[in-house]
Amino acid sequence: MKLFKSGGSILETNYVFLGDYVDRVRGNHETRRVSHQYGFYDECQHKYGNSVVWTWFCRVFDVLPIRALIDNQIFCVHGGLSPELPTLDAIMCLQRSVEVPANGALCDLVWSDPDDSDCGCFLILVVLDGYLAAML
């Protein structure tokens, strides 16, 4: 609520949320495995006495957007890019109504954080360059 007080009403201001709704568009915490492992399941059990609410949240998580494209210019995703998705079109066509697997393209989009090591930065720049070239 503090965000809307300082940033403005949703009628006046557009907002993009990029995931981790459980502890903060769908991120790596909006999966059954992670929300169960890191306390959201236990919190639902404690508050509601069963896992029904957690199960319904997981069903909602499955259909949350994985990515956003603002004004056809700004690409937003919780984690990072995937070498398995060479173009923006490939990302936009990705099936999202599934549990995020432990590896693969969908996993990359919610888990791939930038890496300060030489290899990680280099890979990010190479992949990003490919995306930008494909979008132009």
PEPE-V313348 format. One record per residue. RES is the residue in one small letter. NEAR is the number of other C-alpha atoms within 12 Angstrom. Layout:
RES:NEAR
RES:NEAR
This chain:
m:9
k:8
l:14
f:14
k:11
s:11
g:14
g:14
s:14
i:14
l:9
e:11
t:13
n:14
y:17
v:21
f:20
l:29
g:28
d:26
y:22
v:28
d:17
r:15
v:31
r:40
g:40
n:41
h:34
e:44
t:41
r:30
r:21
v:26
s:28
h:23
q:15
y:19
g:19
f:30
y:31
d:20
e:21
c:23
q:17
h:15
k:14
y:15
g:13
n:15
s:20
v:18
v:20
w:29
t:23
w:18
f:25
c:31
r:19
v:23
f:32
d:27
v:22
l:31
p:31
i:43
r:35
a:25
l:20
i:13
d:9
n:13
q:12
i:14
f:27
c:29
v:35
h:33
g:29
g:35
l:39
s:33
p:26
e:21
l:25
p:24
t:24
l:32
d:17
a:20
i:30
m:23
c:17
l:24
q:19
r:28
s:20
v:22
e:29
v:33
p:23
a:17
n:16
g:18
a:28
l:39
c:33
d:29
l:39
v:38
w:32
s:25
d:22
p:24
d:16
d:12
s:11
d:11
c:12
g:18
c:18
f:15
l:22
i:26
l:22
v:18
v:24
l:25
d:20
g:21
y:25
l:20
a:14
a:15
m:19
l:11
